[in-house]
Amino acid sequence: MPALPALFTFPRNFTWGTATAAAQIEGAAFTDGKGESVWDRFARRPGAIDGGDNLDVACDHYHRYGRDFALMRKLGFRHYRLSLAWPRIFPAGDGALNRRGVDFYNRLIDSLLAHDITPWVTMFHWDLPQALEDRGGWRSRLVTDAFAAYADTIVRAYGDRVKNWITLNEIRCFTVHAYGEGGKAPGFRESARTVNQTMHHALVCHGHGVRAVREHGGRGARVGLTDNCESVIPVSESPADIAAARTRFQEGNWPVLDPIYRGHYAPAYLRSSGKDRPVVTRGDFALISSPADFLGLNIYTGTFVRRGARGRPEVVPPSPSYPRTDSPWLNLAPRALYWTPRLAAETYGEKNIYITENGCGYNDDIVTRGECLDLHRVEFLRSYLRELHRAIADGAPVRGYFLWSFLDNFEWADGYRRRFGIVHNNFKTQRRTPKLSAHWYSQVIAANRVL
C-alpha cells in the first residue's frame, strides 16, 4: 500500500523565506555618507516614537550582516527579502551618488550569495530621503523623477546578482498613514486630495521600477509590487457572505491595484473621490500598468464581512475579548491567508502571488537560560500557514512565503518594544538568540510542510 501524503505539504519548489527592511535593522543612520530619512527626522519629534526610540543603531545590521547571514544559513533559510535604503544611495534623494552606500550593498549582496541565500530586494520600504520630503515628498511630482533615477541606478549596480525585485512596499502606509493620519513619518494630516495624489505618485514610481528592471535587470530578472491590500474574510463561507467579501475586497483595493492591473482608476472610485481625485499626467497609466511578474501581499489580520440587510457588505467588528497580539491592530485572523490571495487572484487574474510578509508582534519575548520559548508565535504561524495551504489546495497561485521578521527590530512608531522577530535581539548587547519559532520554522522549511 503506498504511503499517504503528509498533511499540509506545500508544492515542490515552494519558496520559503524571511524578511526585514533597511530602516528597521541597519542602524548606521548617518554613517558613510548616508542621508537623513523621514524616519530619522520623525523619531526626533518628541512623543512620536514609543519610548523615545530612534533608528540610529537599530540591530546594527550594517556592521553585523555577515554574522546574521551565517545564522540564516545555519537555520536553513535560503531566501531573504531585504530593502535598500534610498538615502544611503542618494543622500539627497537625487543628484550626487554616495559611492560608499553603493559599495555597502555590493558587499552585503555578495555575502548573501556566499552564504547560498537568494536575495529578494525591495527598492523602497518607507525610508524616503528627508531632503526629498523637504521639497514636497510624495506630494510632489518631483519624487517620480528621483525614484526613476534611483531605480535605474540600483538595478544597474546589482542586477547581475539580484533577480527578484520588489518596487515598493505598502503604498498605503507611506501615503495614507504618513500624510493623512499623522502618526507615521513624515507625520502630516493633509487633505484627501493631497493623500490621493501621493498614492498616484507612488503608482508612477512603481511603473518606473518595473521599467528599470526590464531595461537593466538582465536575463531572468523578475519584478513585482508588495501591497498591503485590505484582507477581507467572510464571516461564514455561505455564498451570500462570500459575495459580500468579494465586493468589499474589490472596492477596498480600487486606488492601488486597479490602475496596476486594469490601466485606469475604477469609475466608482473616481465618482466617490469627486474633486479629490488625483491629477493624472498623459502616459501615467501606460507606465503604471506595465506588466509585472508577480504580486506580493503583506497579510497580518483581516476585516470580517457579511451580507448586510440591503445586500451591501457589512463589517463585523471583533469584540473586546477577541484574541489579538500585543499589537492593537493585529487581531488573529488566520483565514486572511486563505481569502486574500484567493480574492486577489480571482479579481485581477494574477498567476504568481507571494506572501511577502506575515507574522506577529508581542512584547514579552524573554530569553531565559539561552532560550526564548515563544509558543504563542509558533501557534500563530501554524494556524496561518494551514490556511495558506488550504488556499493553495483550492487553487490560489501562491508561490512563496516570507515570514516577518527575521530579527526583532525597530517597529516604526512602536519603537523596539513590539517584537516581531523569530530571532531575539538584545538591543543593548546586539546578541542574537533564535527563538523557538525560528527552530520550528527551520523544520517547516526542511520538511516543506506545516508541522
C-alpha positions, -999 to 999 in steps of 0.1 A, spaced: 0 0 0 16 34 -10 24 58 18 -2 85 23 10 121 16 20 141 47 -6 165 58 -1 202 50 26 196 24 34 225 2 41 223 -36 75 213 -48 98 243 -52 77 265 -29 98 295 -18 102 298 20 120 329 33 122 356 59 121 394 56 134 427 70 137 463 59 168 485 59 155 513 81 144 488 107 176 468 112 206 485 96 214 513 121 244 534 109 218 561 103 244 587 95 274 565 86 295 565 54 276 594 38 241 582 43 215 609 42 187 616 67 154 597 61 120 608 71 120 583 99 153 596 112 137 631 114 104 619 127 120 599 155 134 631 169 99 646 173 90 644 210 64 617 216 64 604 181 80 570 189 72 548 219 100 551 245 117 578 226 135 553 204 153 561 171 169 543 142 205 553 149 217 518 159 187 495 155 201 460 151 235 472 139 230 450 109 252 474 89 282 461 108 269 426 115 253 414 83 279 386 78 271 370 111 234 375 105 236 357 72 256 329 88 228 325 113 202 324 85 222 297 67 226 277 99 188 278 103 183 267 67 168 299 54 175 301 17 155 332 6 157 366 22 137 397 14 156 429 22 153 465 12 179 491 1 180 524 19 174 551 -7 191 578 14 222 556 16 225 555 -22 213 591 -29 216 611 4 195 640 -11 172 616 -29 187 626 -63 218 643 -76 251 632 -61 255 594 -57 270 581 -25 296 556 -37 301 542 -2 264 534 0 266 516 -33 297 497 -22 280 486 11 252 469 -7 276 453 -31 293 437 -1 260 428 15 247 411 -16 279 392 -22 278 380 14 243 368 9 252 348 -22 283 334 -5 260 320 22 239 305 -6 209 328 2 188 342 -26 182 380 -23 147 395 -29 153 432 -30 127 459 -22 136 492 -38 117 513 -13 105 504 22 93 537 37 127 555 42 122 585 19 152 608 19 143 638 41 158 661 15 131 650 -9 104 654 17 117 690 22 109 695 -15 74 681 -12 79 644 -8 52 621 -22 30 652 -27 53 664 -55 57 650 -90 95 655 -84 95 623 -64 88 602 -96 118 615 -114 140 610 -84 128 574 -80 132 567 -117 169 577 -114 173 557 -82 157 526 -96 179 527 -127 210 531 -106 204 502 -82 192 478 -109 223 486 -130 245 482 -99 231 449 -86 211 434 -114 239 409 -123 233 392 -89 197 402 -79 170 386 -100 140 392 -77 129 428 -73 100 445 -55 93 481 -64 75 494 -34 64 481 0 28 490 12 18 521 -7 -10 529 17 15 530 47 38 557 33 9 577 18 -24 574 38 -8 567 72 21 592 66 2 621 50 -34 615 61 -33 603 96 -2 620 111 10 592 133 37 578 109 67 596 92 67 622 79 37 628 101 12 651 84 -26 655 82 -32 666 47 -64 668 27 -80 638 9 -70 653 -24 -33 655 -13 -33 620 0 -48 606 -32 -21 625 -52 6 609 -31 -8 575 -39 -8 583 -76 28 594 -75 37 562 -57 20 542 -85 40 561 -111 72 552 -92 61 515 -93 59 518 -130 94 533 -132 106 504 -110 92 478 -134 107 497 -164 141 498 -147 141 460 -142 130 454 -178 157 477 -192 187 468 -169 178 437 -149 192 412 -174 182 376 -181 159 360 -156 150 392 -137 116 394 -122 97 423 -106 65 429 -87 48 451 -61 42 444 -24 8 456 -14 -10 457 20 -44 454 4 -74 451 26 -77 415 37 -114 406 37 -128 375 54 -164 363 50 -179 357 84 -193 324 71 -185 307 39 -220 310 27 -225 322 -9 -240 355 4 -211 363 28 -185 353 2 -201 376 -23 -201 404 3 -164 398 9 -157 399 -28 -174 432 -32 -156 447 -2 -122 435 -15 -128 450 -49 -139 483 -35 -112 485 -9 -84 480 -35 -96 504 -62 -69 530 -55 -38 508 -59 -44 475 -77 -70 487 -103 -45 511 -120 -18 484 -120 -39 456 -134 -65 475 -154 -47 506 -165 -72 531 -151 -90 541 -119 -123 524 -113 -152 548 -124 -168 543 -90 -136 553 -72 -134 585 -93 -171 592 -86 -166 588 -48 -134 609 -49 -151 637 -67 -129 669 -66 -103 650 -45 -94 626 -74 -57 626 -83 -43 645 -112 -31 621 -139 -5 631 -165 -6 617 -200 12 584 -202 9 576 -164 -14 547 -168 6 530 -195 36 532 -172 17 521 -140 2 491 -157 35 478 -172 32 440 -169 49 427 -138 58 391 -129 42 387 -95 22 403 -67 34 404 -32 9 405 -4 16 415 32 -11 398 53 -13 400 91 -50 404 100 -83 409 83 -117 426 82 -147 403 88 -176 409 65 -211 395 60 -240 404 37 -259 433 52 -296 439 53 -296 457 20 -272 434 3 -242 455 9 -211 443 27 -214 448 64 -182 448 86 -185 427 118 -161 442 144 -143 419 168 -154 421 204 -130 434 231 -123 398 242 -114 387 206 -79 372 206 -52 395 194 -14 400 197 2 428 216 -1 450 185 -35 466 190 -43 464 152 -33 428 149 -63 406 156 -58 369 150 -74 361 116 -57 330 101 -83 328 73 -69 361 59 -42 339 45 -68 319 27 -91 346 14 -68 374 5 -47 355 -21 -78 338 -34 -97 371 -39 -66 388 -54 -62 360 -80 -99 360 -88 -103 397 -91 -71 406 -110 -61 373 -127 -27 373 -111 -9 339 -116 20 344 -93 14 355 -57 39 357 -29 31 363 8 59 389 13 51 395 50 32 376 77 40 375 114 30 387 148 42 412 174 45 406 211 61 425 240 72 396 262 97 376 243 122 369 271 154 349 269 158 325 298 188 302 301 196 309 265 161 301 252 132 322 240 101 300 241 76 320 220 49 293 218 24 320 211 42 329 179 45 292 168 8 287 172 0 319 154 22 309 124 10 273 124 -27 284 122 -20 309 94 2 285 73 -25 259 75 -49 284 59 -24 292 33 -21 255 25 -58 254 21 -58 283 -2 -32 266 -25 -51 234 -24 -82 253 -36 -63 268 -65 -48 301 -52 -15 306 -71 7 313 -41 44 305 -49 61 315 -17 60 328 18 83 353 37 80 354 74 82 388 91 106 392 106 140 376 108 150 399 137 133 419 164 137 454 150 125 490 150 88 486 147 81 522 134 61 542 159 62 513 184 99 515 186 117 485 200 91 473 224 70 454 199 89 423 188 81 406 155 113 386 151 119 349 152 154 358 163 155 377 196 178 407 196 191 422 228 193 459 217 219 467 244 244 440 235 232 431 200 232 394 210 211 373 187 191 343 201 170 322 178 136 318 193 116 286 194 97 299 164 130 301 144 138 265 151 102 255 143 102 274 110 135 259 101 119 225 104 89 236 84 112 247 56 132 214 57 100 193 56 82 217 32 51 213 53 34 227 84 45 208 115 
